[in-house]
Amino acid sequence: MSIQTSRVDDLATDLGEAITELPEYETFEAAKAEVEESPEAQTKIDEFERTREEFMLARQSGSASQEDLQELQATQEELHSMPVMAQYLEAKAALGERLEAVNEAISAPLALDFGEEAGGCCQD
């Protein structure tokens, strides 16, 4: 491993550690823990997952109806309207915005979008 590669790896580790200290990350982690510790949220998440799975199976078989879609949407709205879940989704969005700003800062000196290139295959 070259000295330059080692430096990049060290900087990446430092960046990861610094991200965990961001207020947005800390808020996200706290909100996530609240959702995980909430029996009501977990019950509603399980209900949503079951409803979504049923809808996906019905859609694959061609038997999904408009009512099935409306039931799925209603279940999702109920889940998202729970205060603990709304706080989690808000914290997740704020963290996403902050990470996008980090991605832009990393990408600025490069001729590519770092986050997009690092995130997957099959880029057009």
C-alpha atoms as an extended CHARMM CRD file, in Angstrom:
* protein
*
       124  EXT
         1         1  MET       CA              0.0000000000        0.0000000000        0.0000000000  PROA      1               0.0000000000
         2         2  SER       CA              1.3990000000        3.3700000000       -0.9560000000  PROA      2               0.0000000000
         3         3  ILE       CA              1.7800000000        6.2140000000        1.4950000000  PROA      3               0.0000000000
         4         4  GLN       CA             -0.8650000000        8.1880000000       -0.4360000000  PROA      4               0.0000000000
         5         5  THR       CA             -3.3590000000        5.2960000000       -0.2860000000  PROA      5               0.0000000000
         6         6  SER       CA             -2.7380000000        4.9310000000        3.4320000000  PROA      6               0.0000000000
         7         7  ARG       CA             -3.3250000000        8.6750000000        3.9350000000  PROA      7               0.0000000000
         8         8  VAL       CA             -6.6160000000        8.5200000000        2.0290000000  PROA      8               0.0000000000
         9         9  ASP       CA             -7.7230000000        5.5520000000        4.1260000000  PROA      9               0.0000000000
        10        10  ASP       CA             -6.7950000000        7.4020000000        7.3180000000  PROA      10              0.0000000000
        11        11  LEU       CA             -8.6860000000       10.4970000000        6.1880000000  PROA      11              0.0000000000
        12        12  ALA       CA            -11.7240000000        8.3720000000        5.3370000000  PROA      12              0.0000000000
        13        13  THR       CA            -11.6540000000        6.8410000000        8.8130000000  PROA      13              0.0000000000
        14        14  ASP       CA            -11.3340000000       10.3040000000       10.3500000000  PROA      14              0.0000000000
        15        15  LEU       CA            -14.2630000000       11.5190000000        8.2320000000  PROA      15              0.0000000000
        16        16  GLY       CA            -16.4250000000        8.5990000000        9.3520000000  PROA      16              0.0000000000
        17        17  GLU       CA            -15.6170000000        9.3030000000       12.9790000000  PROA      17              0.0000000000
        18        18  ALA       CA            -16.2840000000       13.0290000000       12.5000000000  PROA      18              0.0000000000
        19        19  ILE       CA            -19.6670000000       12.2700000000       10.9310000000  PROA      19              0.0000000000
        20        20  THR       CA            -20.6770000000       10.3270000000       14.0510000000  PROA      20              0.0000000000
        21        21  GLU       CA            -20.0410000000       13.5220000000       16.0490000000  PROA      21              0.0000000000
        22        22  LEU       CA            -22.3150000000       15.7050000000       13.9070000000  PROA      22              0.0000000000
        23        23  PRO       CA            -25.4280000000       16.9730000000       15.7320000000  PROA      23              0.0000000000
        24        24  GLU       CA            -27.5360000000       15.6360000000       12.8380000000  PROA      24              0.0000000000
        25        25  TYR       CA            -26.0670000000       12.1540000000       13.2980000000  PROA      25              0.0000000000
        26        26  GLU       CA            -26.5180000000       12.2140000000       17.0570000000  PROA      26              0.0000000000
        27        27  THR       CA            -30.1410000000       13.3570000000       16.6470000000  PROA      27              0.0000000000
        28        28  PHE       CA            -30.7300000000       10.6080000000       14.0840000000  PROA      28              0.0000000000
        29        29  GLU       CA            -29.2570000000        7.9180000000       16.3540000000  PROA      29              0.0000000000
        30        30  ALA       CA            -31.3840000000        9.1020000000       19.2980000000  PROA      30              0.0000000000
        31        31  ALA       CA            -34.5490000000        9.1440000000       17.1690000000  PROA      31              0.0000000000
        32        32  LYS       CA            -33.7350000000        5.7000000000       15.7770000000  PROA      32              0.0000000000
        33        33  ALA       CA            -33.2810000000        4.3270000000       19.3030000000  PROA      33              0.0000000000
        34        34  GLU       CA            -36.6440000000        5.7800000000       20.3480000000  PROA      34              0.0000000000
        35        35  VAL       CA            -38.3620000000        4.0580000000       17.4230000000  PROA      35              0.0000000000
        36        36  GLU       CA            -36.6190000000        0.7760000000       18.2290000000  PROA      36              0.0000000000
        37        37  GLU       CA            -37.6450000000        1.0440000000       21.9020000000  PROA      37              0.0000000000
        38        38  SER       CA            -41.2730000000        1.9800000000       21.1930000000  PROA      38              0.0000000000
        39        39  PRO       CA            -43.6080000000       -1.0430000000       21.3140000000  PROA      39              0.0000000000
        40        40  GLU       CA            -46.2960000000        0.9890000000       19.5380000000  PROA      40              0.0000000000
        41        41  ALA       CA            -43.9450000000        1.9770000000       16.7250000000  PROA      41              0.0000000000
        42        42  GLN       CA            -42.6600000000       -1.5710000000       16.3530000000  PROA      42              0.0000000000
        43        43  THR       CA            -46.2170000000       -2.9050000000       16.1580000000  PROA      43              0.0000000000
        44        44  LYS       CA            -47.1170000000       -0.3430000000       13.4940000000  PROA      44              0.0000000000
        45        45  ILE       CA            -43.8910000000       -1.0670000000       11.5670000000  PROA      45              0.0000000000
        46        46  ASP       CA            -44.7240000000       -4.7850000000       11.6130000000  PROA      46              0.0000000000
        47        47  GLU       CA            -48.2560000000       -4.0290000000       10.3900000000  PROA      47              0.0000000000
        48        48  PHE       CA            -46.9190000000       -1.8360000000        7.5990000000  PROA      48              0.0000000000
        49        49  GLU       CA            -44.3750000000       -4.4820000000        6.5510000000  PROA      49              0.0000000000
        50        50  ARG       CA            -47.0950000000       -7.1660000000        6.4380000000  PROA      50              0.0000000000
        51        51  THR       CA            -49.3910000000       -4.9160000000        4.4200000000  PROA      51              0.0000000000
        52        52  ARG       CA            -46.5790000000       -4.0050000000        2.0420000000  PROA      52              0.0000000000
        53        53  GLU       CA            -45.5910000000       -7.6500000000        1.5660000000  PROA      53              0.0000000000
        54        54  GLU       CA            -49.2060000000       -8.6100000000        0.8540000000  PROA      54              0.0000000000
        55        55  PHE       CA            -49.4970000000       -5.7670000000       -1.6460000000  PROA      55              0.0000000000
        56        56  MET       CA            -46.2540000000       -6.7220000000       -3.3940000000  PROA      56              0.0000000000
        57        57  LEU       CA            -47.3830000000      -10.3440000000       -3.7090000000  PROA      57              0.0000000000
        58        58  ALA       CA            -50.7780000000       -9.2620000000       -5.0280000000  PROA      58              0.0000000000
        59        59  ARG       CA            -49.1010000000       -6.9140000000       -7.4950000000  PROA      59              0.0000000000
        60        60  GLN       CA            -46.7950000000       -9.6770000000       -8.7320000000  PROA      60              0.0000000000
        61        61  SER       CA            -49.7460000000      -11.9820000000       -9.2750000000  PROA      61              0.0000000000
        62        62  GLY       CA            -51.7250000000       -9.2110000000      -10.9730000000  PROA      62              0.0000000000
        63        63  SER       CA            -54.4650000000       -9.2180000000       -8.3490000000  PROA      63              0.0000000000
        64        64  ALA       CA            -53.5980000000       -5.9460000000       -6.5840000000  PROA      64              0.0000000000
        65        65  SER       CA            -56.5160000000       -3.5700000000       -6.4490000000  PROA      65              0.0000000000
        66        66  GLN       CA            -56.8340000000        0.1540000000       -5.9010000000  PROA      66              0.0000000000
        67        67  GLU       CA            -58.2020000000       -0.6830000000       -2.4530000000  PROA      67              0.0000000000
        68        68  ASP       CA            -55.0460000000       -2.6770000000       -1.6800000000  PROA      68              0.0000000000
        69        69  LEU       CA            -52.9120000000        0.3300000000       -2.6340000000  PROA      69              0.0000000000
        70        70  GLN       CA            -55.0640000000        2.6440000000       -0.5390000000  PROA      70              0.0000000000
        71        71  GLU       CA            -54.7470000000        0.2930000000        2.4410000000  PROA      71              0.0000000000
        72        72  LEU       CA            -50.9660000000        0.2970000000        2.0620000000  PROA      72              0.0000000000
        73        73  GLN       CA            -50.8790000000        4.0850000000        1.8330000000  PROA      73              0.0000000000
        74        74  ALA       CA            -53.1580000000        4.4640000000        4.8640000000  PROA      74              0.0000000000
        75        75  THR       CA            -50.9860000000        2.1140000000        6.9100000000  PROA      75              0.0000000000
        76        76  GLN       CA            -47.8880000000        4.0830000000        5.9260000000  PROA      76              0.0000000000
        77        77  GLU       CA            -49.5680000000        7.3840000000        6.8050000000  PROA      77              0.0000000000
        78        78  GLU       CA            -50.5540000000        5.9930000000       10.2210000000  PROA      78              0.0000000000
        79        79  LEU       CA            -46.9640000000        4.9020000000       10.8100000000  PROA      79              0.0000000000
        80        80  HSD       CA            -45.4690000000        8.2090000000        9.6710000000  PROA      80              0.0000000000
        81        81  SER       CA            -47.9350000000       10.2330000000       11.7480000000  PROA      81              0.0000000000
        82        82  MET       CA            -46.7780000000        8.6560000000       15.0030000000  PROA      82              0.0000000000
        83        83  PRO       CA            -44.7520000000       11.3530000000       16.8250000000  PROA      83              0.0000000000
        84        84  VAL       CA            -41.7860000000        9.0490000000       17.4370000000  PROA      84              0.0000000000
        85        85  MET       CA            -41.7350000000        8.0160000000       13.7670000000  PROA      85              0.0000000000
        86        86  ALA       CA            -42.1900000000       11.5840000000       12.5110000000  PROA      86              0.0000000000
        87        87  GLN       CA            -39.1900000000       12.6560000000       14.6020000000  PROA      87              0.0000000000
        88        88  TYR       CA            -37.1540000000        9.7630000000       13.1870000000  PROA      88              0.0000000000
        89        89  LEU       CA            -38.0570000000       10.6260000000        9.5940000000  PROA      89              0.0000000000
        90        90  GLU       CA            -37.2380000000       14.2970000000       10.1880000000  PROA      90              0.0000000000
        91        91  ALA       CA            -33.8650000000       13.3840000000       11.7310000000  PROA      91              0.0000000000
        92        92  LYS       CA            -33.1390000000       10.9870000000        8.8610000000  PROA      92              0.0000000000
        93        93  ALA       CA            -33.8800000000       13.7100000000        6.2990000000  PROA      93              0.0000000000
        94        94  ALA       CA            -31.6860000000       16.2290000000        8.1370000000  PROA      94              0.0000000000
        95        95  LEU       CA            -28.8160000000       13.7340000000        8.2540000000  PROA      95              0.0000000000
        96        96  GLY       CA            -29.2950000000       12.9890000000        4.5580000000  PROA      96              0.0000000000
        97        97  GLU       CA            -29.0560000000       16.6920000000        3.7320000000  PROA      97              0.0000000000
        98        98  ARG       CA            -25.9010000000       17.0390000000        5.8240000000  PROA      98              0.0000000000
        99        99  LEU       CA            -24.2960000000       14.0000000000        4.1900000000  PROA      99              0.0000000000
       100       100  GLU       CA            -25.1620000000       15.4030000000        0.7610000000  PROA      100             0.0000000000
       101       101  ALA       CA            -23.2560000000       18.5720000000        1.7020000000  PROA      101             0.0000000000
       102       102  VAL       CA            -20.3000000000       16.4020000000        2.7580000000  PROA      102             0.0000000000
       103       103  ASN       CA            -20.5230000000       14.5570000000       -0.5640000000  PROA      103             0.0000000000
       104       104  GLU       CA            -20.4850000000       17.8600000000       -2.4390000000  PROA      104             0.0000000000
       105       105  ALA       CA            -17.4040000000       19.0020000000       -0.5140000000  PROA      105             0.0000000000
       106       106  ILE       CA            -15.6050000000       15.7480000000       -1.3240000000  PROA      106             0.0000000000
       107       107  SER       CA            -16.7190000000       15.8410000000       -4.9490000000  PROA      107             0.0000000000
       108       108  ALA       CA            -15.7690000000       19.4910000000       -5.5410000000  PROA      108             0.0000000000
       109       109  PRO       CA            -12.1040000000       18.8280000000       -6.4420000000  PROA      109             0.0000000000
       110       110  LEU       CA            -12.9850000000       15.6320000000       -8.3410000000  PROA      110             0.0000000000
       111       111  ALA       CA            -14.3990000000       15.2150000000      -11.8220000000  PROA      111             0.0000000000
       112       112  LEU       CA            -17.2170000000       13.0160000000      -10.4800000000  PROA      112             0.0000000000
       113       113  ASP       CA            -19.9010000000       12.7750000000       -7.8540000000  PROA      113             0.0000000000
       114       114  PHE       CA            -18.0590000000       10.8850000000       -5.1290000000  PROA      114             0.0000000000
       115       115  GLY       CA            -21.1550000000        9.6640000000       -3.3000000000  PROA      115             0.0000000000
       116       116  GLU       CA            -22.8040000000        8.4130000000       -6.4640000000  PROA      116             0.0000000000
       117       117  GLU       CA            -19.6700000000        6.6460000000       -7.6910000000  PROA      117             0.0000000000
       118       118  ALA       CA            -18.8710000000        5.1500000000       -4.2970000000  PROA      118             0.0000000000
       119       119  GLY       CA            -22.4520000000        4.0530000000       -3.7580000000  PROA      119             0.0000000000
       120       120  GLY       CA            -22.9640000000        1.4810000000       -6.4280000000  PROA      120             0.0000000000
       121       121  CYS       CA            -22.4880000000       -0.1060000000       -9.7440000000  PROA      121             0.0000000000
       122       122  CYS       CA            -24.3060000000        0.3980000000      -12.9600000000  PROA      122             0.0000000000
       123       123  GLN       CA            -23.9270000000        4.1720000000      -13.2390000000  PROA      123             0.0000000000
       124       124  ASP       CA            -24.8090000000        5.6350000000      -16.6270000000  PROA      124             0.0000000000
